[in-house]
């Protein structure tokens, strides 16, 4: 991916921004060329402008044996708890699952959805919920 300065609207403290993306980098060099010992800022960390102030971009002071200084991006905003649904497969009604899958997972209806992958996941989870008992309902922290 290349950055084109002509697409960016402003430069604020060494950070480029457009209506769609903001560059988190501080402008500090994050790479040291092994032969010339010259430094450059070749790594890009991009976010949406509405999230720009939620992150802190820093470099580790130790290269850990690499020419690149590791980039550390942190935030104080807590992450939401997510969990993957799981089912007790040994208790599943596989005949019912197969029948519902044959009826519900129609290629035409899934492919014509706005987001076919999300539609497939939603239908498949719906079928699993109808034909099997869920296992762990509590997200792990």
N, C-alpha and C positions, 0 to 999 in steps of 0.2 A: 504494500500500500504506500503510495507516495503522497506527500503533503504538497499542495500547491498554494503558495502564499496568496495568489490572486483570489482564492476562494475564501480567505479569511478576512474578517471585517475590522479587527482591531488587534493591537499588540499592547498587552497590559503587564508590565513588570516582567517582560521576557516570555510571557505565556500567550500563545496564539489562541484565538477563539473565533468561532463562526456561529451562525444560528443553530447549527446541528451538533457541533463538537467543541470541546475545550481541551487544550493540552495542559496536563497537570505538571509537566516537567518544569523545574525551576530554571533550567538553562545550565545547570552544573554538568560538567563533563562526567559521563558514566562509563567511558571506555578508555583504556590506555593501550595504545598500539604497542605490541611487544618489541618490535624492531626499532622504532623511532622514539618510543616513550612519549609520543604526542597524545594529547587528550582530545576527545570529542564527545559530543552529546548526541549519540546515535539512537538511543532508546526513546520511544514515544509511549506515553500513557495518556490515553484519550478517554474523556467522559462527556456526558451530556451537560450543557451549560447549567441546567437547573441543579445538578449534583456537584458542580465544581467546588463550591465552598464546603462540602461535606467531607472532603478527602484531604489528607496531608501526604504529600509526596516527599520522600527522603531517600537518600542513598546510604547503604551500609558503608562504613569506612574501611572494611576488610574485603578484598577481592576474592578471598577463599580459593586462591590458586587459579583464578580466571582473569582474563583481561577486562572483564566487565565488573563494575561495582553493582552488587544486587540492589534492586529498587524495592523500597518498602512503601506500600500505600496503606494508610490506616484511616479509620473513621471512628467517631465516637457514637455513631448511630447503631443501636443494637440490631442485629440481623433477626428477621422473623424465623420462627421455628418451622422447619419443613420436615416432612417425613414421607417416606414411600409407603404406600399401602401394601400390606402383605396379607395373605390368606392362608388358612389351614388347608393346604392342597389335599391332604389325606381325607378331608371331610367334604371335598367338592363333589357335586353331582355332575360328573363329566358328560353324561348323556345330555343333560339339560344345557350344559355349557356349549357342547358341540352344536346342538339344535339352535340355540339362540345366536351363536356366532354365525351359523349358516344363513339365518334370517336377517340379522342386524348388520353384519359386516359386508354390506353390498358395495362393490367397487364404485359403482356410479354415484351413490349418495356420498361416499367418503371423498372421492376425487373431486366432486363438484362443490364441496364445502369450501368456505373462505380459507381455512387452515386445515388441509387434509390430515396432517400428522396429529394435530390436536384433536380433531374429530375422531380419528381412529383410536387414540388413547382414551378419549371420553367414552366411546361406545364399548371398548374392551373392558374398561373398569366397571361400567354399568353392568355388563354381562357377568363379570366376576362377582360383583356385589349381589347379584340376583341368584347365583348358583353356588356360592361358597361362603363360608364363614370367615370374617376378617380375623386376623391374629392380633398383633399389637396395635392398639389405637392411640397410645401415648407417645408423642415424639420424644426421642432421646436428646438430651442436651449435652 
